[in-house]
Each structure stands twice: as C-alpha cells, then as structure tokens.
Amino acid sequence: MAIIANLNLDVQPHQVGMYSPIPDGTELDHIHDAIKRYTRNRDTCLRLAEISRNDAQSALDTAERWESQARDESELLHKAFTRKWAIEGAQA
C-alpha cells in the first residue's frame, strides 16, 4: 500500500467502485476483480445495444414495407375511382 501511496494517484478506488467482495484481498486483487466486472458489464451493454439496434432496424424495415404497400394500395384505389367515374360519366 505504501508503494501505491507514493505514486500519488489521482483516482482512488472508492471513487470508481473498485471495492469488490474479495475477502482479505490486496488492492490489486480488487482492481483485477473490478476490471473483470467492468469488462463483463461493458460487453453485455454492447451486446444489448447491438440487439436493440437490430430490433430497431427490423422495425424500420417492417414500417417501410407497410408504407410501400399503402402506396401501392393508394395507386390501385386511384385507378379504381378513375375507372368508376369514367363508367359513371359514360352512362350519364
């Protein structure tokens, strides 16, 4: 501990949550444990972000397909009304 104190570190373990449930471990043991936890948590967050991004992209793709389908239906609706009005006009 004296060596670490002589390094005059700016960041103390309690400031970044480095204390871990290692009984009677050295500060270095706690730091190694914290690195493992932070790495695991970071990797989990990155995986969840990727899953969310993929889900969002999938939802966007689905919305675009439905929007395209609606445009197609609108064109067909316009053609049907145009034909209806043409027939009704011819019968009048």
C-alpha positions as YAML, in Angstrom:
chain: A
units: angstrom
residues:
- id: 1
  name: MET
  ca: [0.00, 0.00, 0.00]
- id: 2
  name: ALA
  ca: [2.92, 2.35, 0.66]
- id: 3
  name: ILE
  ca: [4.09, 1.97, -2.94]
- id: 4
  name: ILE
  ca: [0.66, 2.95, -4.24]
- id: 5
  name: ALA
  ca: [0.52, 5.92, -1.86]
- id: 6
  name: ASN
  ca: [3.91, 7.10, -3.16]
- id: 7
  name: LEU
  ca: [2.58, 7.11, -6.74]
- id: 8
  name: ASN
  ca: [0.25, 9.97, -5.82]
- id: 9
  name: LEU
  ca: [-2.61, 8.54, -7.87]
- id: 10
  name: ASP
  ca: [-5.38, 10.95, -8.80]
- id: 11
  name: VAL
  ca: [-8.12, 8.31, -8.76]
- id: 12
  name: GLN
  ca: [-8.87, 6.46, -5.56]
- id: 13
  name: PRO
  ca: [-10.51, 3.00, -5.59]
- id: 14
  name: HIS
  ca: [-13.64, 4.15, -3.74]
- id: 15
  name: GLN
  ca: [-14.21, 6.84, -6.40]
- id: 16
  name: VAL
  ca: [-14.78, 4.33, -9.19]
- id: 17
  name: GLY
  ca: [-16.43, 1.47, -7.33]
- id: 18
  name: MET
  ca: [-13.37, -0.76, -7.31]
- id: 19
  name: TYR
  ca: [-14.10, -2.30, -3.94]
- id: 20
  name: SER
  ca: [-15.32, -5.81, -4.53]
- id: 21
  name: PRO
  ca: [-16.34, -8.80, -2.42]
- id: 22
  name: ILE
  ca: [-12.84, -10.32, -2.30]
- id: 23
  name: PRO
  ca: [-12.23, -11.05, 1.37]
- id: 24
  name: ASP
  ca: [-8.80, -10.04, 2.60]
- id: 25
  name: GLY
  ca: [-7.58, -9.30, -0.91]
- id: 26
  name: THR
  ca: [-4.98, -6.74, -1.78]
- id: 27
  name: GLU
  ca: [-5.93, -3.58, -3.59]
- id: 28
  name: LEU
  ca: [-4.53, -5.12, -6.76]
- id: 29
  name: ASP
  ca: [-6.88, -8.11, -6.30]
- id: 30
  name: HIS
  ca: [-9.79, -5.68, -6.03]
- id: 31
  name: ILE
  ca: [-8.63, -3.82, -9.14]
- id: 32
  name: HIS
  ca: [-8.33, -7.06, -11.14]
- id: 33
  name: ASP
  ca: [-11.82, -8.03, -9.99]
- id: 34
  name: ALA
  ca: [-13.15, -4.60, -10.96]
- id: 35
  name: ILE
  ca: [-11.56, -4.88, -14.41]
- id: 36
  name: LYS
  ca: [-13.26, -8.24, -14.93]
- id: 37
  name: ARG
  ca: [-16.63, -6.85, -13.80]
- id: 38
  name: TYR
  ca: [-16.32, -3.70, -15.89]
- id: 39
  name: THR
  ca: [-15.29, -5.73, -18.94]
- id: 40
  name: ARG
  ca: [-18.20, -8.13, -18.48]
- id: 41
  name: ASN
  ca: [-20.65, -5.26, -17.97]
- id: 42
  name: ARG
  ca: [-19.29, -3.34, -20.96]
- id: 43
  name: ASP
  ca: [-19.55, -6.41, -23.20]
- id: 44
  name: THR
  ca: [-23.11, -7.04, -22.02]
- id: 45
  name: CYS
  ca: [-24.06, -3.41, -22.70]
- id: 46
  name: LEU
  ca: [-22.53, -3.60, -26.19]
- id: 47
  name: ARG
  ca: [-24.43, -6.82, -26.95]
- id: 48
  name: LEU
  ca: [-27.70, -5.29, -25.73]
- id: 49
  name: ALA
  ca: [-27.05, -2.17, -27.79]
- id: 50
  name: GLU
  ca: [-26.48, -4.29, -30.90]
- id: 51
  name: ILE
  ca: [-29.64, -6.31, -30.26]
- id: 52
  name: SER
  ca: [-31.63, -3.11, -29.77]
- id: 53
  name: ARG
  ca: [-30.12, -1.61, -32.90]
- id: 54
  name: ASN
  ca: [-31.02, -4.74, -34.90]
- id: 55
  name: ASP
  ca: [-34.56, -4.76, -33.48]
- id: 56
  name: ALA
  ca: [-34.95, -1.08, -34.34]
- id: 57
  name: GLN
  ca: [-33.68, -1.69, -37.87]
- id: 58
  name: SER
  ca: [-36.06, -4.61, -38.25]
- id: 59
  name: ALA
  ca: [-38.97, -2.45, -37.08]
- id: 60
  name: LEU
  ca: [-37.95, 0.30, -39.50]
- id: 61
  name: ASP
  ca: [-37.77, -2.22, -42.38]
- id: 62
  name: THR
  ca: [-41.24, -3.52, -41.49]
- id: 63
  name: ALA
  ca: [-42.65, 0.02, -41.34]
- id: 64
  name: GLU
  ca: [-41.14, 0.81, -44.74]
- id: 65
  name: ARG
  ca: [-42.68, -2.34, -46.25]
- id: 66
  name: TRP
  ca: [-46.12, -1.40, -44.87]
- id: 67
  name: GLU
  ca: [-45.70, 2.15, -46.15]
- id: 68
  name: SER
  ca: [-44.79, 0.82, -49.60]
- id: 69
  name: GLN
  ca: [-47.84, -1.46, -49.50]
- id: 70
  name: ALA
  ca: [-50.04, 1.52, -48.58]
- id: 71
  name: ARG
  ca: [-48.67, 3.49, -51.56]
- id: 72
  name: ASP
  ca: [-49.41, 0.54, -53.86]
- id: 73
  name: GLU
  ca: [-52.95, 0.31, -52.50]
- id: 74
  name: SER
  ca: [-53.40, 4.08, -52.96]
- id: 75
  name: GLU
  ca: [-52.43, 3.77, -56.63]
- id: 76
  name: LEU
  ca: [-54.90, 0.91, -57.11]
- id: 77
  name: LEU
  ca: [-57.59, 2.91, -55.30]
- id: 78
  name: HIS
  ca: [-56.96, 5.90, -57.56]
- id: 79
  name: LYS
  ca: [-57.21, 3.68, -60.67]
- id: 80
  name: ALA
  ca: [-60.44, 2.11, -59.40]
- id: 81
  name: PHE
  ca: [-62.05, 5.52, -58.72]
- id: 82
  name: THR
  ca: [-60.86, 6.83, -62.10]
- id: 83
  name: ARG
  ca: [-62.41, 3.83, -63.86]
- id: 84
  name: LYS
  ca: [-65.63, 4.12, -61.79]
- id: 85
  name: TRP
  ca: [-66.00, 7.81, -62.66]
- id: 86
  name: ALA
  ca: [-65.31, 7.09, -66.34]
- id: 87
  name: ILE
  ca: [-68.03, 4.41, -66.44]
- id: 88
  name: GLU
  ca: [-70.49, 6.59, -64.49]
- id: 89
  name: GLY
  ca: [-69.75, 9.52, -66.84]
- id: 90
  name: ALA
  ca: [-70.35, 7.34, -69.90]
- id: 91
  name: GLN
  ca: [-73.67, 6.12, -68.50]
- id: 92
  name: ALA
  ca: [-74.95, 9.63, -67.74]
...
